[in-house]
Amino acid sequence: MALSQPSRAKTFLYRMKSYFTPQSSKGSSIEAVGRPQFSSDTGGCSSSGQVEFSKWRKLDSKRLGIAKSMISVPSWTVLRNLRAAGFEAYLVGGCVRDLLLNRVPKDFDVITTARLKQVRKIFRRAIIVGKRFPICRVTIKDSVLEVSSFETEAGQSKTKQVGMSHKPTDCDPRDFVRWKNCMHRDFTVNSLLFDPFVDVIFDYTDAIVDLRSLKLRTVKPAHLSFKEDEARILRGLRIAARLNLSFSKETEAAIYSLSPLVAHLGKSRINLEMNYMLSYGAAEPSILLLKRFKLLEILLPFHAAYLEQVDSRVGLRSLMLMKLLFNLDQLITCDQPSDDSLWVAILAFHLALLKNPQHALVVLTFASLLYHGTWEESIKFARENALATRIYVPEILDSPDFLFDNEIAERVTQFTRQVKNSVDVLIDMDCLLNAMTRFPESPRSGLVFVPKIMRKRVRHIYDILATNITSLAAEKRNPEINYGLLTAGNVNEVRFVLGKIILRTLICGVTLEREGTKAKKDDDTQATDSPRELEVSEQIRGTLVRLNEADPIGKNENKRKKAPANYDLSPENASKPRLFERSSIAADYRSSGAQGSERSNISNRSCSGQKKIKKDEI
């Protein structure tokens, strides 16, 4: 059940109300150590220029459900070596937020009191990168961790703020250094610091309050923060899409007014942020947010124009493009992402269909070839499931009464050439402007950010369908996705997953579509309470319940309450389910509820499935 439903939400917020009141009870998990009363023009200081410490918080990470085993082994190696060298070291940013929400972090970032040059001396495989915001990239085995320095953060600050240069009286020097660093971060939910050696999370910006409210708020005044780094606008949309957060009023207004600044970012930076949006399990909501804030017309103007042409009576999520992205999100997660060539290949495929609509049997054969890899199996599958294919307008045409195999093969080959040519719309400005003539009244930004090297990579995915497809034969493969190969961009794995996504888009939902009223009802339900949104809300709800039930740090530190019953870190519950069992793919499509259940099973994996940390490694 969704958190947004009134009965559950009211009960939940009522339980949390007493937890966050100034006069918190003895059972609170928060120790008040002081927190500044934030002001939009003083950088976290009072009107007199002094820092106020009334609500800074230190939280017991164990009471919040964070176990040491949830932290990756390479992260422990970096933290331990920095501590052994005499420096303080903390986990910082989004990884702390994700650990609190019982989600597997995309990566672990570390901040330390050591200078970057000192960090580089401690680790054999370490390099300092970046000019504006330098960091040290440390390689431990096959993992790369980004290590920043408190001193670098302080030196890179552009804005001179009252009360931040000198430590106020009666303020712990370490608290003051940590607080100053937090004040230079983008969003409150990314400003948490975590010392896993003493099981303490430091909250200087009311991040926990914002998580409770499911709000995304900038640390600094939003306009100032986004002007300081335009990429924070895209990052904010990505975080909101992934965690199902809403924006504070100030943050939302600033994104609306400053969204054109995104066009000033370098193409490589835009491509990086877009890849984070589309390759980590939140592609569909990310595109919807980009559209809402008028950013899609800057970044992907052709697809923005396509979405704008939709009849207001038809929900956006029922469109083929959104269904493709939805099914992409069902198969990938933040800890098991896809290579960027996959989402580019999806956009190119949809572009080709918009410009050259195809009969359902042709598209079904095309996708089946990507998935099965053999002509005989693919044409058999396509014919058996042609009548179950969902018809999208304008992309998919009703299949004719009959097509011979050689006719289907010829049309698939021709369509493949069109798909390969459509990649140019995403990487070449002239091709984009030419394609935009289809939508003469739509804005034309002329911005292309996908690197030209992507042309070759995406075309390679489709090369096997370009000629002589009737002789295609491949060894029978495991129906499960190899996420290591997918993340690495293995062309065979990307092709296999692409075929699976298209097949799911074509076949899933046909029963709902043909039942008229019921189909509309299901689409409306998905638009408000999708399985991903329900899952994220339940995770956040469970985390905040743990917050409410935790003990304070202090005298009762050794008197621990048990974790909530619904919080299970057992290894057997952490294993990744099979995405497709040994049975045929068609049987999975026909099974009821297949569309939404898989995502819930994937995303509810616990972090405890990671390698356990031995005591002597901590």
Residue pairs with C-beta under 8 A, 6 or more apart in sequence:
1 8
1 534
2 8
2 529
2 533
2 534
2 537
3 9
3 12
3 214
3 534
3 537
3 538
3 540
3 541
4 528
4 529
4 537
8 541
12 541
12 544
12 545
13 212
15 545
15 548
16 212
16 544
16 547
16 548
18 24
18 25
19 28
19 30
19 547
19 548
20 208
20 209
20 212
22 55
24 30
24 32
26 552
27 551
27 552
28 550
28 552
29 59
29 60
29 63
29 64
29 547
29 548
29 549
29 550
29 551
29 552
29 553
30 57
30 58
30 59
30 203
30 208
30 552
31 57
31 58
31 59
31 552
31 553
31 554
32 54
32 55
32 56
32 57
33 53
33 56
33 57
33 58
33 172
33 175
34 52
34 53
34 54
34 55
34 56
34 171
34 175
35 52
35 53
35 54
35 55
35 56
35 57
35 203
35 204
35 205
35 206
36 44
36 45
36 46
36 51
36 52
36 53
36 56
36 179
36 204
37 46
37 52
37 54
38 44
38 205
38 206
39 45
39 46
39 47
40 221
41 221
42 49
42 161
42 162
42 163
43 159
43 161
43 162
43 163
43 164
43 183
43 220
44 51
44 161
44 163
44 164
44 179
44 183
45 51
45 52
45 161
45 162
45 163
45 164
46 52
46 163
49 162
49 163
50 163
50 168
51 163
51 168
51 171
51 176
51 179
53 171
53 175
55 206
56 175
56 179
56 202
56 203
56 204
57 202
57 203
57 204
57 208
58 200
58 201
58 202
58 203
58 553
59 200
59 201
59 202
59 203
59 208
59 547
59 550
59 553
60 199
60 200
60 201
60 550
60 551
60 552
60 553
60 557
61 99
61 194
61 196
61 199
61 200
61 201
62 199
62 560
63 546
63 547
63 549
63 550
63 551
63 560
63 561
64 100
64 201
64 543
64 546
64 547
64 550
65 100
65 102
65 543
65 546
65 563
65 564
65 567
65 569
66 99
66 100
66 194
66 196
66 199
66 201
67 569
67 608
68 196
68 613
68 618
69 569
69 607
69 608
69 610
69 612
69 613
70 99
70 569
70 607
70 608
70 610
71 91
71 99
71 108
71 196
71 613
72 108
72 143
72 610
72 611
73 140
73 610
73 611
73 613
73 617
74 108
74 140
74 141
74 143
74 145
75 91
75 108
75 110
75 145
76 196
76 613
76 617
76 618
77 140
77 617
78 89
78 110
78 123
78 138
78 140
78 145
78 147
79 89
79 91
79 110
79 196
79 197
80 617
80 618
81 122
81 123
82 88
82 89
82 110
82 112
82 114
82 119
82 122
82 147
83 89
83 197
85 114
85 118
85 122
87 112
87 113
87 114
87 118
88 112
88 113
88 174
88 195
89 110
89 111
89 112
89 113
89 114
90 110
90 111
90 112
90 178
90 193
90 194
90 195
90 202
91 99
91 108
91 109
91 110
91 193
91 194
91 195
91 196
92 109
92 110
92 111
92 148
92 181
92 192
92 193
92 194
93 109
93 185
93 190
93 191
93 192
94 105
94 106
94 109
94 189
94 190
94 239
95 105
95 106
95 107
95 108
95 109
95 194
96 192
96 193
96 194
96 201
97 189
97 190
97 192
97 207
97 211
98 104
98 105
98 106
98 334
99 105
99 194
99 607
100 192
100 201
100 211
100 543
101 211
101 243
101 539
101 540
101 543
102 539
102 542
102 543
102 567
102 606
102 607
103 334
103 539
103 603
103 607
104 333
104 334
104 335
104 605
104 607
104 610
105 334
105 335
106 276
106 280
106 334
106 335
106 337
107 144
107 145
107 146
108 145
109 145
109 146
109 147
109 148
110 145
110 146
110 147
110 148
111 147
111 148
111 149
111 150
111 153
111 181
111 193
112 119
112 147
112 148
112 149
112 150
113 149
113 150
113 151
113 177
114 122
114 149
115 149
115 151
115 152
116 128
116 134
116 135
116 136
116 147
116 148
116 149
116 152
117 128
119 126
119 136
119 138
119 147
119 149
120 126
120 127
120 128
120 136
123 138
123 139
123 140
125 138
125 139
125 140
126 136
126 137
126 138
126 139
126 147
127 136
127 137
128 134
128 135
128 136
128 137
129 135
129 136
129 137
132 156
133 148
133 152
133 156
134 152
134 156
135 146
135 147
135 148
135 152
136 146
136 147
136 148
136 149
137 144
137 145
137 146
137 147
138 144
138 145
138 146
138 147
139 145
150 177
150 178
150 181
153 180
153 181
153 184
154 177
154 180
154 181
156 184
157 184
158 228
159 220
159 224
159 228
161 183
164 180
164 183
167 173
167 176
168 176
175 202
175 204
178 193
178 202
178 204
179 204
181 193
182 191
182 193
182 204
182 205
182 219
183 204
183 205
183 219
183 220
184 219
185 191
185 205
185 219
186 218
186 219
186 225
186 229
186 232
186 235
186 236
187 216
187 217
187 218
187 219
187 232
187 235
187 236
187 239
188 205
188 206
188 207
188 210
188 217
188 218
188 219
189 207
189 210
189 211
189 216
189 239
189 245
190 207
190 239
191 203
191 204
191 205
191 207
191 219
192 201
192 202
192 203
192 207
193 201
193 202
194 200
194 201
194 202
195 201
195 202
197 618
200 553
205 219
208 547
210 216
210 217
210 248
211 540
211 543
211 544
212 544
212 547
214 244
214 245
214 246
214 537
214 540
215 245
215 246
215 247
215 248
216 236
216 239
216 240
216 245
216 246
216 247
216 248
216 251
217 247
217 248
217 250
217 251
218 225
218 226
218 232
218 236
218 248
218 250
218 251
218 254
219 225
220 228
221 250
222 248
222 250
222 251
222 253
222 254
222 255
223 254
223 257
223 258
225 232
225 254
226 232
226 233
226 254
226 255
226 258
226 261
227 258
227 261
230 258
230 261
230 262
230 264
230 265
231 262
231 265
231 269
231 273
233 255
233 258
233 259
233 261
233 262
233 293
233 295
234 262
234 270
234 273
234 274
234 277
234 295
235 273
235 276
236 247
236 251
236 255
237 255
237 277
237 286
237 289
237 290
237 293
237 295
238 273
238 276
238 277
238 282
238 286
239 245
240 246
240 247
240 289
241 277
241 282
241 285
241 286
241 288
241 289
242 280
242 281
242 282
242 285
242 286
242 334
242 536
243 536
243 540
244 285
244 532
244 533
244 536
244 537
244 540
247 255
255 293
256 293
256 294
259 293
259 294
259 295
259 298
260 298
262 270
262 295
262 298
262 299
263 298
263 445
263 447
265 273
267 448
267 449
267 451
268 449
268 451
270 299
270 447
270 449
271 340
271 449
271 450
271 451
274 299
274 449
275 340
275 343
277 283
277 286
277 287
277 290
278 286
278 287
278 325
278 328
278 340
278 343
279 332
279 337
279 338
279 339
279 340
279 342
279 343
280 332
280 333
280 334
280 337
281 329
281 332
281 333
281 334
281 337
281 532
281 603
282 329
282 532
283 325
283 328
283 329
283 343
284 317
284 322
284 325
284 326
284 328
284 329
284 530
284 532
285 532
285 533
287 296
287 303
287 321
287 322
287 325
288 316
288 322
290 296
290 299
290 300
291 304
291 307
291 316
296 303
296 304
296 307
297 304
297 305
297 442
297 443
297 445
298 443
298 445
298 447
299 445
299 447
299 449
300 347
300 426
301 432
301 436
301 442
301 443
301 444
301 445
301 447
302 351
302 425
302 432
302 435
302 436
302 438
302 439
303 321
303 347
303 350
303 351
304 442
304 443
305 436
305 438
305 439
305 442
305 443
306 321
306 354
306 439
307 316
307 319
307 321
308 439
308 442
309 439
310 316
310 319
315 523
315 524
315 527
316 322
316 527
317 323
317 326
317 523
317 526
317 527
317 530
318 523
319 392
320 350
320 353
320 392
320 395
320 396
320 505
321 350
323 392
323 505
323 509
324 346
324 349
324 350
324 501
324 502
324 505
325 346
326 530
327 501
327 504
327 505
327 508
328 338
328 342
328 343
328 346
328 501
329 532
329 599
330 504
330 595
330 598
330 599
330 602
331 338
331 481
331 497
331 500
331 501
331 579
331 598
331 602
332 338
332 486
333 602
333 603
333 605
335 605
336 483
336 486
336 487
336 576
337 487
338 486
338 487
338 494
338 497
339 486
339 487
339 488
339 489
339 490
339 494
340 454
340 489
341 454
341 457
341 458
341 461
341 489
341 494
342 486
342 494
342 497
342 498
344 423
344 426
344 450
344 454
344 457
344 458
345 458
345 461
345 462
345 494
345 498
346 498
346 501
347 426
348 419
348 420
348 422
348 423
348 425
348 426
348 458
349 419
349 422
349 498
349 502
350 395
351 419
351 422
351 425
351 426
351 435
352 415
352 418
352 419
352 421
352 422
353 363
353 395
353 396
354 394
354 395
354 438
355 418
355 422
355 435
355 438
356 415
356 418
357 394
357 395
357 396
357 397
358 366
358 395
358 396
358 397
358 411
358 415
359 396
359 397
359 398
359 399
359 400
359 403
359 411
360 386
360 389
360 391
360 396
360 397
360 398
360 399
360 506
361 382
361 383
361 386
361 389
361 399
361 400
361 403
361 408
362 403
362 408
362 411
362 412
362 415
363 389
363 396
363 415
363 502
363 506
364 381
364 382
364 385
364 386
364 389
364 503
364 506
364 507
365 378
365 379
365 382
365 408
365 412
366 412
366 415
366 416
366 465
366 502
367 499
367 502
367 503
367 506
368 377
368 378
368 379
368 381
368 382
368 499
368 503
369 375
369 378
369 412
369 464
369 465
369 469
369 472
369 499
370 465
370 495
370 496
370 498
370 499
370 502
371 378
371 496
371 499
371 500
371 502
371 503
371 585
372 378
372 381
372 474
372 499
373 464
373 472
373 473
373 474
373 477
373 495
373 496
374 472
374 473
374 474
375 409
375 469
375 470
375 471
375 472
375 473
378 472
379 405
379 408
381 585
381 586
382 408
384 586
385 507
385 586
385 589
386 399
388 507
388 510
388 589
388 590
389 396
389 399
389 506
389 507
389 510
390 396
390 505
390 506
390 507
390 508
390 509
390 510
390 513
391 397
391 398
391 513
396 506
403 411
405 470
406 470
409 469
409 470
412 465
412 469
413 465
413 466
413 467
413 469
416 462
416 465
416 466
417 466
419 462
420 458
420 459
420 462
420 466
423 454
423 455
423 458
423 459
424 431
424 455
425 431
425 432
425 435
426 432
426 448
426 450
426 454
427 448
427 450
427 451
427 452
427 454
427 455
428 448
428 452
429 446
429 447
429 448
432 444
432 446
432 448
433 444
433 446
436 442
436 444
457 489
457 491
460 491
461 491
461 494
461 495
461 498
464 472
464 495
477 496
479 578
479 579
479 580
479 581
479 582
479 585
480 578
480 579
480 580
481 493
481 496
481 497
481 500
481 579
482 490
482 493
485 492
485 493
486 493
486 494
486 497
500 580
500 585
503 585
503 589
504 589
504 595
507 586
507 589
508 589
508 594
508 595
509 519
509 522
509 595
512 518
512 519
512 522
512 523
513 519
530 596
531 596
531 597
531 599
531 600
532 599
532 603
534 600
535 599
535 600
535 603
535 604
539 604
542 564
542 566
542 567
545 564
545 566
546 563
546 564
546 567
549 561
549 564
550 561
551 557
551 559
551 560
551 561
568 606
569 606
569 607
569 608
570 606
570 608
571 608
571 609
573 606
574 605
574 606
574 607
574 608
574 609
575 605
575 609
576 602
576 605
576 609
577 598
577 601
577 602
579 598
579 602
580 588
581 588
588 594
